[in-house]
Amino acid sequence: MTTNYVDPQVQAFVAQIDALSQPRDPRLGRVFQKTFLNTLATTISDDEQGYAFILTGDIPAMWQRDSTAQVRPYLVLAREQPAIADLITRVVQRQFFNMTLDPYANAFNETANGHGHQSDQTEMGPWIWERKFEIDSLCYPVQLAYLLYRNAGVTAQFDANFVTGVKKLLTTFEVEQHHATSPYRFIRTVDRPEDTLVRDGRGTPVADTGMIWSGFRPSDDACEYGYLVPANMFAVVILGYLQTIFTEILDDPTIVARAKRLQTTVRDGIETHGYTTNANGEKVYAYEVDGLGHAKLMDDGNVPSLLSAPYLGYCDLMDANYQRTRQTLLSPENPYYYSGRLAAGQGSPHTPVDYIWPIAIAMEGLTTDQRDLQIKALTTLVETTGGTDLMHESFHVDDDRQFTREWFSWANMMYCELLLTTLGYNIER
């Protein structure tokens, strides 16, 4: 049963944001009130261990990725509101409890109830909802733990489970730098090919590049080529966070050395193997590569994406390689860039053709310093809710009443983060 974490302090903050938004567009504050409160009121339950378990929305499981994004905007409250800081701490503690259970799993049950995809051919268990290996499932909890420390000075999240989880993360990354010898397999017997891995569950062949292999994208769709470049970018960033954590707070030179070695080899792998060329012959980041000469020129509405590279902290906003890549991706050269009567933006092979992701629209705003483009993104988001004043997974470019996932907390909170950023409520990295 979920707990409502909306209290008078939170309500006062929402009223403050509404007042600040009114001169620009009254719709901004109205949508913020509904989206910002939705996660706190409808998705969180206190589990039997005292941790905070977060539903992704309309699926009764906790995703390591989503649960970070679902609470990230609350970091601006954690500085002044101990109750919110404690809530985020308990989210991190639950994430690392999950990670100690299985670093290859992406989604977990609240209890050991055996729900989820138990018929998948992989090493399932009663705590695990789904065991699709995605690099970002390991990155996001580290990001949240670090940002909680940076923004609110909290260190309670760095407990025994955190240390155990980090060691398993490092081992998993090291193993998957050489996927040919990895024990991980995943097969799902379904009609949708994106939900399973070829070659008896091993995925398409790859050569060692220094990068980390990933079975699936943050959309939960299978990778076509095994090295998902934006996920590896995210890994580089959080490996830097781990070096800081295990130097400033926890004293473990061995973990620092492992994280530094991984960070160096993964970054070198990206910068050596992670590029392709666009239609103009310009060097741009590839979405996926395999080290065997294949590369995908595309991006996906989920995060980590190539569009999100500076948001994650991999590169500077004005980095020349990023800017060339961004310009390419926000054009028809990206097969998942759609344009219509209501909006233009990135979609995903996970959703139908001509469906744009609000997460991707928010990310456009979060990866530019041009005020007019930030406001354009916000306006597009509040005008395409299908009359619900809530974000969805995706919507049709010509009719926002056609959308996927009525209740999708991650998308709600990406809108909130963009609005807060434009109002000067920045999350310190």
C-alpha positions, 0 to 999 in steps of 0.5 A: 500500500502506498503512502502519501508523502505530500505535507504542508512544506511540499504544498508550500513549495508547489504554491511558490513554483505556481506563483513564479510561473504565473507571469509566463504561462498559468498552465506551467504551474497547474501542470507542475502541481499535478505532476510534482505531487503525483509521485509523492502521493501515489507511487511510494510505499514503505517496505518491510525493511523500512526502505522506500519502494517506488512503483514506476506508475502503471507497472507494479514494480520498481525500476532502478532507472525510473526510481532515480528520475522519479525523485531527482527533482525532490533534491531541491527540497532535500536541502531544506526539508529533512523529511524529503532528504530521509525519503530519498535516502531510503530510496537509495537504500532500497536501490542498493538492496536490490543491486546486492540481490542481482546486479543484472536485474533492472526491475524488482518486486516490493517483496519476494512474491515471485511476480513479474517475468518468472518464465524468462530463461535467465537466473530469475528469483522471487525478488526480481520482476525482470532481469534485462541487463542494462548498464544504466540500472547500475548507474542511476542508483550511484548518481542518486546517492552522489547527488543526495550527498552533493545537494543535501550533505547526506551520507547515511545512504553510504551503508554496508549495502552500498559498499556491497552493491558497488563491488558487484557493480564494478565486477559486473562492468569488468566482466561485461568488458569481455562479454564473450566470457560472461555467464549472462544469458536472457531469452524470452519466448514472445512474439516481440523480438525486442524483448529477447536476445539472439544467439541463445541469449547472448546477443549479437557478436561483439569485439572487446573495445574497452566499453561495457556490453549491455543487453538492453537499452533504457527502453528495455528493448534489446540492443542491436549492437552490444555497446550502447554508447550513451550508457557507457557515457553514463558509466564514465560519469558515475565511475568518477562519482565513486572515486569521490565517494570512496575518497571523501566519505568512505576510505577504500583505495582499492575501489577507487583504483578499480573505478579509475581504471574502468573509467579510463578504459571505458572513456577511451573505448567510447572515443576510439570506437563510439563514432560514426559519420552523418550524411554530411560526412561529419564525425558524430557519436553513434548510438550503438557499436559492436567493435566489428565495424557496425554502428547505429546512427539514431537516438532514443527518447529514453535516458541515457541517450546521446542527447542527454550526454551533457545532462549526465555530465559526460561532456560540456554542452558546447562540446563540438562532437556533441553539438554535431551529434545533437544537430544530426539527431534533431533532424530527419536523419535520426529515424526516430525523430518525428514532426507533426502538427503539435510537436517535433522531437524524438520517439523510440522504437519501443513505441509506435511511429510518429509518437514523441516522448515527453522525456525527450522534449524535456531533455531538449530543454535541459541540454540547451542554454537558449532560453527560448528553446527551454520555454518552447519545450515547456510550452510543448509539454503542457500543450500535449497532455491529452487533456490530463495535465500529466505527462505520458510515455509518448503521444502522437505528433498530430493528436495528443489524445493518442498516447501510451501509458496513462500513468508514467511517473518518470515523464512527470518528473522530467517536466518538473525538473525542466521547469525548476531549472528554468526558474533557477532551482538547479541540481548541483553535480 
